[in-house]
């Protein structure tokens, strides 16, 4: 579930458990669908084992990402 912007951080909730990468996969799938891009354009670059993650998105500008996530 996309929750919205909290300052410069975008909050996302997923129902998958944080074990064996299930939650990370769910985050990437949700972002892929919401941004209408392939999962190969997304990469978790920090926080794989944390609730706070940094995701790198290629192929979209910051403005495009912000507009798609409104």
Biopython code that builds the backbone (N, CA, C, O; Angstrom):
import numpy as np
from Bio.PDB.StructureBuilder import StructureBuilder

atoms = [
    (1, "UNK", "N", (0.844, -1.163, 0.000)),
    (1, "UNK", "CA", (0.000, 0.000, 0.000)),
    (1, "UNK", "C", (0.898, 1.236, 0.000)),
    (1, "UNK", "O", (1.819, 1.347, 0.809)),
    (2, "UNK", "N", (0.620, 2.150, -0.906)),
    (2, "UNK", "CA", (1.353, 3.409, -0.946)),
    (2, "UNK", "C", (0.733, 4.351, 0.073)),
    (2, "UNK", "O", (-0.469, 4.611, 0.029)),
    (3, "UNK", "N", (1.535, 4.858, 0.980)),
    (3, "UNK", "CA", (1.013, 5.709, 2.045)),
    (3, "UNK", "C", (1.191, 7.188, 1.781)),
    (3, "UNK", "O", (0.348, 7.983, 2.198)),
    (4, "UNK", "N", (2.258, 7.591, 1.101)),
    (4, "UNK", "CA", (2.443, 8.992, 0.781)),
    (4, "UNK", "C", (3.758, 9.562, 1.254)),
    (4, "UNK", "O", (4.539, 8.908, 1.946)),
    (5, "UNK", "N", (3.980, 10.802, 0.859)),
    (5, "UNK", "CA", (5.223, 11.498, 1.175)),
    (5, "UNK", "C", (5.249, 11.947, 2.628)),
    (5, "UNK", "O", (4.251, 12.433, 3.159)),
    (6, "UNK", "N", (6.389, 11.780, 3.255)),
    (6, "UNK", "CA", (6.667, 12.270, 4.602)),
    (6, "UNK", "C", (7.979, 13.047, 4.480)),
    (6, "UNK", "O", (9.053, 12.505, 4.741)),
    (7, "UNK", "N", (7.885, 14.319, 4.083)),
    (7, "UNK", "CA", (9.079, 15.095, 3.774)),
    (7, "UNK", "C", (9.660, 14.596, 2.466)),
    (7, "UNK", "O", (8.974, 14.589, 1.443)),
    (8, "UNK", "N", (10.916, 14.179, 2.488)),
    (8, "UNK", "CA", (11.559, 13.651, 1.295)),
    (8, "UNK", "C", (11.501, 12.128, 1.223)),
    (8, "UNK", "O", (12.082, 11.523, 0.322)),
    (9, "UNK", "N", (10.806, 11.515, 2.162)),
    (9, "UNK", "CA", (10.695, 10.062, 2.239)),
    (9, "UNK", "C", (9.295, 9.644, 1.805)),
    (9, "UNK", "O", (8.304, 10.257, 2.202)),
    (10, "UNK", "N", (9.223, 8.591, 0.984)),
    (10, "UNK", "CA", (7.925, 8.075, 0.574)),
    (10, "UNK", "C", (7.649, 6.807, 1.371)),
    (10, "UNK", "O", (8.443, 5.867, 1.343)),
    (11, "UNK", "N", (6.535, 6.780, 2.075)),
    (11, "UNK", "CA", (6.201, 5.659, 2.947)),
    (11, "UNK", "C", (5.383, 4.628, 2.181)),
    (11, "UNK", "O", (4.395, 4.957, 1.525)),
    (12, "UNK", "N", (5.812, 3.386, 2.280)),
    (12, "UNK", "CA", (5.148, 2.256, 1.625)),
    (12, "UNK", "C", (4.934, 1.176, 2.671)),
    (12, "UNK", "O", (5.829, 0.882, 3.464)),
    (13, "UNK", "N", (3.752, 0.588, 2.670)),
    (13, "UNK", "CA", (3.469, -0.544, 3.549)),
    (13, "UNK", "C", (3.204, -1.771, 2.681)),
    (13, "UNK", "O", (2.467, -1.699, 1.697)),
    (14, "UNK", "N", (3.802, -2.879, 3.046)),
    (14, "UNK", "CA", (3.525, -4.139, 2.361)),
    (14, "UNK", "C", (3.137, -5.174, 3.408)),
    (14, "UNK", "O", (3.534, -5.074, 4.569)),
    (15, "UNK", "N", (2.373, -6.151, 2.997)),
    (15, "UNK", "CA", (1.904, -7.161, 3.950)),
    (15, "UNK", "C", (2.825, -8.373, 4.022)),
    (15, "UNK", "O", (2.651, -9.236, 4.883)),
    (16, "UNK", "N", (3.793, -8.442, 3.132)),
    (16, "UNK", "CA", (4.720, -9.573, 3.142)),
    (16, "UNK", "C", (5.635, -9.508, 4.360)),
    (16, "UNK", "O", (6.014, -8.421, 4.794)),
    (17, "UNK", "N", (5.989, -10.664, 4.913)),
    (17, "UNK", "CA", (6.880, -10.665, 6.080)),
    (17, "UNK", "C", (8.314, -10.313, 5.671)),
    (17, "UNK", "O", (8.731, -10.582, 4.544)),
    (18, "UNK", "N", (9.060, -9.711, 6.597)),
    (18, "UNK", "CA", (10.438, -9.339, 6.299)),
    (18, "UNK", "C", (11.404, -10.521, 6.442)),
    (18, "UNK", "O", (12.399, -10.438, 7.163)),
    (19, "UNK", "N", (11.104, -11.594, 5.763)),
    (19, "UNK", "CA", (11.974, -12.768, 5.824)),
    (19, "UNK", "C", (12.216, -13.294, 4.414)),
    (19, "UNK", "O", (11.322, -13.286, 3.568)),
    (20, "UNK", "N", (13.423, -13.744, 4.185)),
    (20, "UNK", "CA", (13.829, -14.295, 2.889)),
    (20, "UNK", "C", (13.582, -13.322, 1.737)),
    (20, "UNK", "O", (13.315, -13.749, 0.614)),
    (21, "UNK", "N", (13.669, -12.024, 2.007)),
    (21, "UNK", "CA", (13.534, -11.016, 0.966)),
    (21, "UNK", "C", (12.125, -10.786, 0.450)),
    (21, "UNK", "O", (11.936, -10.077, -0.539)),
    (22, "UNK", "N", (11.124, -11.379, 1.111)),
    (22, "UNK", "CA", (9.741, -11.238, 0.638)),
    (22, "UNK", "C", (9.249, -9.794, 0.678)),
    (22, "UNK", "O", (8.605, -9.336, -0.267)),
    (23, "UNK", "N", (9.540, -9.075, 1.752)),
    (23, "UNK", "CA", (9.093, -7.685, 1.861)),
    (23, "UNK", "C", (9.814, -6.813, 0.831)),
    (23, "UNK", "O", (9.197, -5.943, 0.217)),
    (24, "UNK", "N", (11.105, -7.038, 0.640)),
    (24, "UNK", "CA", (11.851, -6.268, -0.357)),
    (24, "UNK", "C", (11.263, -6.486, -1.748)),
    (24, "UNK", "O", (11.084, -5.533, -2.506)),
    (25, "UNK", "N", (10.966, -7.724, -2.078)),
    (25, "UNK", "CA", (10.377, -8.046, -3.378)),
    (25, "UNK", "C", (9.028, -7.356, -3.533)),
    (25, "UNK", "O", (8.718, -6.831, -4.603)),
    (26, "UNK", "N", (8.227, -7.353, -2.474)),
    (26, "UNK", "CA", (6.908, -6.716, -2.524)),
    (26, "UNK", "C", (7.032, -5.209, -2.721)),
    (26, "UNK", "O", (6.239, -4.616, -3.453)),
    (27, "UNK", "N", (8.016, -4.584, -2.079)),
    (27, "UNK", "CA", (8.244, -3.142, -2.249)),
    (27, "UNK", "C", (8.585, -2.843, -3.705)),
    (27, "UNK", "O", (8.026, -1.917, -4.292)),
    (28, "UNK", "N", (9.487, -3.610, -4.288)),
    (28, "UNK", "CA", (9.893, -3.384, -5.670)),
    (28, "UNK", "C", (8.736, -3.628, -6.642)),
    (28, "UNK", "O", (8.583, -2.891, -7.617)),
    (29, "UNK", "N", (7.928, -4.649, -6.386)),
    (29, "UNK", "CA", (6.773, -4.919, -7.244)),
    (29, "UNK", "C", (5.753, -3.788, -7.172)),
    (29, "UNK", "O", (5.202, -3.379, -8.194)),
    (30, "UNK", "N", (5.504, -3.289, -5.978)),
    (30, "UNK", "CA", (4.558, -2.185, -5.800)),
    (30, "UNK", "C", (5.048, -0.917, -6.497)),
    (30, "UNK", "O", (4.277, -0.237, -7.174)),
    (31, "UNK", "N", (6.320, -0.606, -6.329)),
    (31, "UNK", "CA", (6.877, 0.562, -7.002)),
    (31, "UNK", "C", (6.861, 0.395, -8.520)),
    (31, "UNK", "O", (6.571, 1.342, -9.251)),
    (32, "UNK", "N", (7.167, -0.787, -8.981)),
    (32, "UNK", "CA", (7.159, -1.062, -10.418)),
    (32, "UNK", "C", (5.782, -0.812, -11.018)),
    (32, "UNK", "O", (5.658, -0.160, -12.054)),
    (33, "UNK", "N", (4.759, -1.327, -10.369)),
    (33, "UNK", "CA", (3.376, -1.120, -10.844)),
    (33, "UNK", "C", (2.978, 0.343, -10.765)),
    (33, "UNK", "O", (2.395, 0.881, -11.706)),
    (34, "UNK", "N", (3.284, 0.985, -9.660)),
    (34, "UNK", "CA", (2.869, 2.378, -9.440)),
    (34, "UNK", "C", (3.566, 3.346, -10.389)),
    (34, "UNK", "O", (2.966, 4.320, -10.842)),
    (35, "UNK", "N", (4.829, 3.075, -10.688)),
    (35, "UNK", "CA", (5.601, 3.957, -11.558)),
    (35, "UNK", "C", (5.535, 3.537, -13.028)),
    (35, "UNK", "O", (6.040, 4.231, -13.910)),
    (36, "UNK", "N", (4.896, 2.379, -13.274)),
    (36, "UNK", "CA", (4.749, 1.860, -14.636)),
    (36, "UNK", "C", (6.109, 1.656, -15.309)),
    (36, "UNK", "O", (6.323, 2.041, -16.458)),
    (37, "UNK", "N", (7.019, 1.034, -14.549)),
    (37, "UNK", "CA", (8.343, 0.710, -15.065)),
    (37, "UNK", "C", (8.654, -0.747, -14.739)),
    (37, "UNK", "O", (7.965, -1.368, -13.930)),
    (38, "UNK", "N", (9.683, -1.285, -15.367)),
    (38, "UNK", "CA", (10.056, -2.668, -15.081)),
    (38, "UNK", "C", (10.822, -2.747, -13.766)),
    (38, "UNK", "O", (11.434, -1.771, -13.333)),
    (39, "UNK", "N", (10.781, -3.907, -13.143)),
    (39, "UNK", "CA", (11.489, -4.093, -11.876)),
    (39, "UNK", "C", (12.997, -3.956, -12.058)),
    (39, "UNK", "O", (13.714, -3.677, -11.097)),
    (40, "UNK", "N", (13.483, -4.152, -13.282)),
    (40, "UNK", "CA", (14.917, -4.016, -13.531)),
    (40, "UNK", "C", (15.374, -2.556, -13.408)),
    (40, "UNK", "O", (16.574, -2.295, -13.327)),
    (41, "UNK", "N", (14.445, -1.613, -13.395)),
    (41, "UNK", "CA", (14.767, -0.196, -13.237)),
    (41, "UNK", "C", (14.804, 0.211, -11.760)),
    (41, "UNK", "O", (15.033, 1.377, -11.436)),
    (42, "UNK", "N", (14.583, -0.739, -10.889)),
    (42, "UNK", "CA", (14.565, -0.486, -9.445)),
    (42, "UNK", "C", (15.626, -1.326, -8.759)),
    (42, "UNK", "O", (15.847, -2.485, -9.113)),
    (43, "UNK", "N", (16.281, -0.724, -7.769)),
    (43, "UNK", "CA", (17.265, -1.472, -7.010)),
    (43, "UNK", "C", (17.323, -0.920, -5.592)),
    (43, "UNK", "O", (17.447, 0.289, -5.397)),
    (44, "UNK", "N", (17.234, -1.797, -4.612)),
    (44, "UNK", "CA", (17.420, -1.387, -3.223)),
    (44, "UNK", "C", (18.916, -1.210, -3.024)),
    (44, "UNK", "O", (19.680, -2.171, -3.116)),
    (45, "UNK", "N", (19.333, 0.028, -2.750)),
    (45, "UNK", "CA", (20.771, 0.279, -2.619)),
    (45, "UNK", "C", (21.225, 0.365, -1.163)),
    (45, "UNK", "O", (22.422, 0.306, -0.879)),
    (46, "UNK", "N", (20.277, 0.504, -0.248)),
    (46, "UNK", "CA", (20.605, 0.389, 1.177)),
    (46, "UNK", "C", (19.341, 0.029, 1.942)),
    (46, "UNK", "O", (18.228, 0.360, 1.535)),
    (47, "UNK", "N", (19.543, -0.655, 3.059)),
    (47, "UNK", "CA", (18.423, -1.011, 3.919)),
    (47, "UNK", "C", (17.736, -2.317, 3.592)),
    (47, "UNK", "O", (16.572, -2.503, 3.944)),
    (48, "UNK", "N", (18.432, -3.232, 2.922)),
    (48, "UNK", "CA", (17.788, -4.503, 2.567)),
    (48, "UNK", "C", (17.256, -5.252, 3.782)),
    (48, "UNK", "O", (16.251, -5.957, 3.682)),
    (49, "UNK", "N", (17.917, -5.110, 4.925)),
    (49, "UNK", "CA", (17.459, -5.804, 6.125)),
    (49, "UNK", "C", (16.855, -4.837, 7.141)),
    (49, "UNK", "O", (16.783, -5.139, 8.332)),
    (50, "UNK", "N", (16.425, -3.681, 6.661)),
    (50, "UNK", "CA", (15.867, -2.642, 7.528)),
    (50, "UNK", "C", (14.496, -2.218, 7.014)),
    (50, "UNK", "O", (14.165, -2.437, 5.849)),
    (51, "UNK", "N", (13.709, -1.615, 7.884)),
    (51, "UNK", "CA", (12.413, -1.076, 7.452)),
    (51, "UNK", "C", (12.601, 0.182, 6.608)),
    (51, "UNK", "O", (11.742, 0.506, 5.788)),
    (52, "UNK", "N", (13.712, 0.894, 6.797)),
    (52, "UNK", "CA", (14.014, 2.095, 6.030)),
    (52, "UNK", "C", (14.941, 1.720, 4.888)),
    (52, "UNK", "O", (16.080, 1.312, 5.115)),
    (53, "UNK", "N", (14.457, 1.857, 3.665)),
    (53, "UNK", "CA", (15.206, 1.451, 2.482)),
    (53, "UNK", "C", (15.453, 2.645, 1.572)),
    (53, "UNK", "O", (14.675, 3.599, 1.551)),
    (54, "UNK", "N", (16.529, 2.577, 0.834)),
    (54, "UNK", "CA", (16.800, 3.539, -0.222)),
    (54, "UNK", "C", (16.727, 2.775, -1.533)),
    (54, "UNK", "O", (17.437, 1.790, -1.736)),
    (55, "UNK", "N", (15.854, 3.244, -2.422)),
    (55, "UNK", "CA", (15.650, 2.570, -3.698)),
    (55, "UNK", "C", (16.126, 3.485, -4.815)),
    (55, "UNK", "O", (15.734, 4.650, -4.887)),
    (56, "UNK", "N", (16.970, 2.952, -5.680)),
    (56, "UNK", "CA", (17.423, 3.689, -6.856)),
    (56, "UNK", "C", (16.452, 3.398, -7.997)),
    (56, "UNK", "O", (16.123, 2.243, -8.267)),
    (57, "UNK", "N", (15.998, 4.455, -8.662)),
    (57, "UNK", "CA", (15.047, 4.339, -9.768)),
    (57, "UNK", "C", (15.704, 4.941, -10.999)),
    (57, "UNK", "O", (16.096, 6.108, -10.989)),
    (58, "UNK", "N", (15.823, 4.160, -12.049)),
    (58, "UNK", "CA", (16.423, 4.662, -13.281)),
    (58, "UNK", "C", (15.342, 4.840, -14.343)),
    (58, "UNK", "O", (14.340, 4.126, -14.363)),
    (59, "UNK", "N", (15.572, 5.804, -15.217)),
    (59, "UNK", "CA", (14.663, 6.018, -16.339)),
    (59, "UNK", "C", (13.574, 7.040, -16.099)),
    (59, "UNK", "O", (12.809, 7.347, -17.014)),
    (60, "UNK", "N", (13.484, 7.577, -14.888)),
    (60, "UNK", "CA", (12.488, 8.601, -14.565)),
    (60, "UNK", "C", (13.173, 9.749, -13.830)),
    (60, "UNK", "O", (14.114, 9.538, -13.065)),
    (61, "UNK", "N", (12.692, 10.958, -14.071)),
    (61, "UNK", "CA", (13.217, 12.105, -13.329)),
    (61, "UNK", "C", (12.546, 12.169, -11.956)),
    (61, "UNK", "O", (11.539, 11.503, -11.717)),
    (62, "UNK", "N", (13.109, 12.967, -11.067)),
    (62, "UNK", "CA", (12.499, 13.146, -9.743)),
    (62, "UNK", "C", (11.091, 13.705, -9.865)),
    (62, "UNK", "O", (10.198, 13.319, -9.110)),
    (63, "UNK", "N", (10.889, 14.616, -10.817)),
    (63, "UNK", "CA", (9.563, 15.208, -11.036)),
    (63, "UNK", "C", (8.574, 14.147, -11.499)),
    (63, "UNK", "O", (7.440, 14.105, -11.021)),
    (64, "UNK", "N", (8.991, 13.291, -12.424)),
    (64, "UNK", "CA", (8.102, 12.227, -12.909)),
    (64, "UNK", "C", (7.736, 11.277, -11.780)),
    (64, "UNK", "O", (6.579, 10.876, -11.654)),
    (65, "UNK", "N", (8.701, 10.922, -10.970)),
    (65, "UNK", "CA", (8.442, 10.017, -9.842)),
    (65, "UNK", "C", (7.453, 10.662, -8.878)),
    (65, "UNK", "O", (6.488, 10.023, -8.459)),
    (66, "UNK", "N", (7.688, 11.917, -8.525)),
    (66, "UNK", "CA", (6.784, 12.613, -7.601)),
    (66, "UNK", "C", (5.375, 12.683, -8.159)),
    (66, "UNK", "O", (4.412, 12.479, -7.420)),
    (67, "UNK", "N", (5.231, 12.969, -9.451)),
    (67, "UNK", "CA", (3.903, 13.054, -10.067)),
    (67, "UNK", "C", (3.210, 11.700, -10.103)),
    (67, "UNK", "O", (2.006, 11.619, -9.861)),
    (68, "UNK", "N", (3.940, 10.648, -10.396)),
    (68, "UNK", "CA", (3.347, 9.307, -10.464)),
    (68, "UNK", "C", (2.949, 8.787, -9.081)),
    (68, "UNK", "O", (2.035, 7.970, -8.965)),
    (69, "UNK", "N", (3.623, 9.254, -8.044)),
    (69, "UNK", "CA", (3.328, 8.775, -6.689)),
    (69, "UNK", "C", (2.362, 9.676, -5.925)),
    (69, "UNK", "O", (2.153, 9.481, -4.728)),
    (70, "UNK", "N", (1.771, 10.663, -6.604)),
    (70, "UNK", "CA", (0.783, 11.532, -5.935)),
    (70, "UNK", "C", (-0.485, 10.776, -5.654)),
    (70, "UNK", "O", (-1.428, 11.338, -5.098)),
]
sb = StructureBuilder()
sb.init_structure("model")
sb.init_model(0)
sb.init_chain("A")
sb.init_seg("    ")
for serial, (resi, resn, name, xyz) in enumerate(atoms, 1):
    if name == "N":
        sb.init_residue(resn, " ", resi, " ")
    sb.init_atom(name, np.array(xyz, "f"), 0.0, 1.0, " ", f" {name:<3s}", serial, name[0])
structure = sb.get_structure()
